[in-house]
Amino acid sequence: MAVILKTPEEIEAMKEAGRLSAEVLREVGARCVPGVSTLELDQFAEDYIRSRGGIPTFKGYGGFPGSICASINEQIVHGIPSSTVKLKSGDIISIDVGATVDGWAGDNAWTFAVGRIGHQVKKLLEITEKSMWMAIAAARPGNRLGDIGHAVQAVAKSGGFGVVRDYTGHGIGRDMHESPQVPNYGLKHTGMKLQVGMVLAIEPMLTMGTHKTHVMRDGWLVVTQDGKPAAHFEKTVAITEDGPVLVSTEPGRDRPL
């Protein structure tokens, strides 16, 4: 599948979907407290998106039943929200959420701590987030996909964490998943050349143990094969002549690149 480049005007239009998806992610994160069920978080997210004129991108996508993916502890991605799954202190939870506005998809994720978490788990979150920002910084015209993956891999290695290889970032636009795939590992100066107009969802997934994964019987939930915790962070980024520009963001709330 060919890469679909976006014009500056289209990138500006995508920012509205990105802003809403970032806003709802922040609001859901604030509600990740002990005792809340993941279905409650999902229902809040859907209501929030629809009340602001958006459509939950994930709902019905490939048959997925939720408006968010809610993945706890050793769960990496694609956790289906449930009324019987309730958060407890010491958990970490990856919330992945998308909002579609005027036909454009916005996609982002963050891993939140529930109450107090252990020192090593906190380090996992910090290193995974750092790897995302370093990968975003590498998303510049003239670089290659391998530069993005290498940035994630180098930060993960420095922290002693594993990098999930079975799932990747992706292009995004009118469809949530477009070409190219954006691996979280790779060699510098290899792979597809990055071009102005590409819009990419960059999403490192790091683990405290093995990088190997397992898909559960529901066909969606992905967990670490060794049962150790995983973290997941994601931003949508446009490649412009001036470098990377955050698309899934709330102005004034994200760190500068």
C-alpha positions in Angstrom: 0.0 0.0 0.0 1.3 3.4 -1.0 2.1 6.1 1.6 -0.5 8.9 1.4 1.2 12.3 1.9 -0.8 15.1 3.4 -0.8 18.7 2.4 -0.2 21.4 5.0 -4.0 22.2 5.0 -4.8 18.5 5.6 -2.4 18.4 8.5 -4.1 21.4 10.0 -7.4 19.6 9.6 -6.0 16.5 11.3 -5.0 18.5 14.3 -8.7 18.9 15.4 -9.1 15.1 15.6 -5.7 14.9 17.3 -6.6 17.6 19.8 -9.9 15.8 20.7 -8.1 12.4 21.0 -5.5 14.0 23.3 -8.1 15.8 25.4 -10.1 12.6 26.0 -6.9 10.7 26.8 -6.0 13.2 29.5 -9.5 13.1 30.9 -9.6 9.3 31.0 -6.2 9.2 32.6 -7.4 11.4 35.4 -10.1 8.8 36.1 -7.7 5.9 36.3 -8.1 5.4 40.1 -8.5 2.4 42.3 -12.0 0.8 42.1 -13.0 2.1 38.6 -13.8 -0.4 36.0 -12.3 -0.3 32.5 -15.8 -0.3 31.1 -16.6 2.9 33.1 -13.5 4.5 31.5 -14.7 3.4 28.1 -18.2 4.8 28.5 -16.8 8.1 29.7 -14.5 8.3 26.6 -17.3 7.5 24.2 -19.6 10.1 25.7 -16.9 12.7 25.8 -15.9 12.2 22.1 -19.5 12.2 20.8 -20.5 15.2 22.9 -17.8 17.2 21.2 -18.8 16.2 17.7 -16.3 13.3 17.2 -16.7 9.6 16.5 -14.8 7.0 18.5 -12.4 5.7 15.9 -11.8 2.3 17.6 -15.5 1.4 18.1 -16.4 -1.3 15.6 -12.9 -1.2 14.0 -12.3 -4.7 12.8 -15.1 -5.7 15.2 -13.4 -4.2 18.3 -16.2 -3.5 20.8 -14.7 -0.6 22.8 -14.0 3.1 22.3 -10.7 2.7 24.1 -8.1 -0.1 24.5 -7.5 -0.6 28.2 -4.4 -2.8 28.9 -3.3 -3.4 32.5 0.2 -4.5 33.8 1.5 -7.3 31.6 -1.2 -6.5 29.0 0.5 -4.6 26.1 -2.3 -3.5 23.8 -5.9 -4.1 22.7 -7.4 -4.7 26.1 -11.2 -4.9 25.7 -13.0 -2.7 28.4 -15.0 -4.8 30.9 -17.3 -4.1 33.9 -15.5 -6.9 35.8 -12.0 -5.5 35.4 -11.4 -2.9 38.1 -8.2 -1.0 38.8 -6.3 -1.3 42.0 -3.5 0.6 43.5 -0.1 -0.4 42.1 -1.5 -1.2 38.6 -0.4 0.5 35.4 -2.8 0.9 32.6 -2.2 1.7 28.9 -5.1 3.8 27.5 -5.2 3.9 23.7 -7.9 6.2 22.2 -8.8 7.5 18.8 -11.2 10.2 17.8 -12.4 10.9 14.2 -13.4 14.4 13.3 -14.5 15.5 9.8 -13.2 12.1 8.5 -9.7 12.5 9.9 -8.5 10.0 12.6 -6.5 11.1 15.7 -4.7 8.4 17.7 -2.7 8.4 20.9 -1.9 6.4 24.0 -0.4 6.8 27.5 0.4 4.5 30.3 -0.9 5.8 33.7 0.0 4.8 37.2 -2.9 3.8 39.5 -2.0 4.9 43.0 1.6 4.1 44.1 3.7 1.9 41.8 7.1 0.3 42.3 10.4 2.0 41.5 11.2 -0.3 38.6 7.7 0.0 37.1 8.0 3.8 37.4 11.3 3.6 35.5 9.6 1.5 32.8 7.1 4.3 32.3 9.7 7.0 32.3 11.9 5.2 29.8 9.1 4.3 27.5 7.9 7.9 27.4 11.4 9.1 26.8 11.8 6.6 23.9 8.7 8.1 22.3 10.0 11.6 22.5 13.4 10.6 21.1 11.6 8.7 18.2 9.5 11.8 17.5 12.6 13.9 17.3 14.0 11.6 14.7 10.9 12.0 12.5 12.5 14.5 10.2 12.7 14.8 6.4 15.7 13.0 5.0 15.9 10.5 7.9 14.6 7.0 7.5 12.2 4.7 9.3 15.2 2.9 10.8 16.2 6.2 12.6 12.8 6.2 14.4 13.1 2.6 15.4 16.7 2.9 16.4 15.9 5.9 18.7 13.3 3.8 20.6 15.6 0.8 20.8 18.6 2.8 22.0 16.6 4.4 24.9 15.1 1.0 25.8 18.5 -0.7 25.9 19.9 2.1 28.1 17.2 1.4 30.6 17.5 -2.4 30.4 14.0 -2.9 28.9 12.7 -5.1 26.0 11.2 -3.7 22.8 8.0 -5.3 21.5 8.6 -6.3 17.8 5.3 -7.9 16.9 3.3 -4.6 16.9 4.3 -1.3 15.4 3.3 2.3 14.8 1.8 3.2 11.5 0.7 5.9 9.1 -2.6 7.6 9.8 -5.0 9.9 7.9 -8.5 9.2 6.7 -7.9 5.6 7.8 -6.6 4.9 11.3 -4.0 2.5 9.8 -2.1 3.5 6.7 1.3 2.8 5.3 4.0 2.7 6.4 4.5 0.5 9.4 6.8 2.2 12.0 8.8 -0.4 13.9 10.2 0.4 17.4 13.6 -1.2 16.5 16.0 -0.8 13.6 19.3 0.5 12.2 20.1 4.1 11.6 19.9 5.2 7.9 17.9 2.2 6.8 14.4 1.7 5.6 11.9 4.0 3.9 13.0 7.7 3.5 10.9 10.1 5.5 9.1 12.7 3.4 7.3 16.0 4.1 3.6 15.2 4.4 3.9 11.9 6.1 1.8 11.6 9.2 2.8 8.8 11.6 1.5 7.3 14.8 4.7 6.6 16.7 4.1 4.2 19.6 6.8 2.5 21.6 5.9 -0.6 23.6 8.5 -1.6 26.1 8.6 -4.5 28.6 10.4 -5.4 31.8 11.3 -8.8 30.5 11.0 -10.6 27.2 9.9 -8.8 24.0 7.9 -11.9 23.1 4.1 -11.6 23.1 1.0 -13.7 23.3 -2.6 -13.1 22.0 -5.3 -14.1 24.4 -8.3 -16.2 23.5 -10.5 -13.2 22.7 -8.4 -12.6 19.7 -7.5 -9.0 20.8 -5.7 -8.7 24.0 -1.9 -8.9 23.7 0.2 -9.8 26.8 3.9 -10.3 27.5 4.8 -14.0 27.2 6.6 -13.9 30.6 3.8 -12.0 32.5 6.0 -9.0 33.3 4.7 -5.5 33.0 4.7 -3.5 29.7 4.2 0.2 28.9 2.9 1.9 25.8 3.0 5.6 24.7 1.8 7.0 21.4 1.6 10.4 19.6 0.5 11.2 16.1 3.2 13.3 14.4 3.4 15.1 11.0 6.7 15.4 9.2 7.1 18.9 7.9 9.9 21.0 6.3 10.5 22.4 9.8 10.7 18.9 11.4 8.2 16.9 13.4 4.9 18.6 14.4 2.6 17.0 17.0 -0.8 16.3 15.7 -2.4 14.5 18.7 -1.8 17.2 21.2 -3.5 19.9 23.3 -1.7 23.2 22.6 0.4 24.2 25.6 0.2 20.8 27.2 3.1 18.9 25.5 6.8 19.4 25.9 8.6 21.1 23.0 10.5 18.9 20.7 
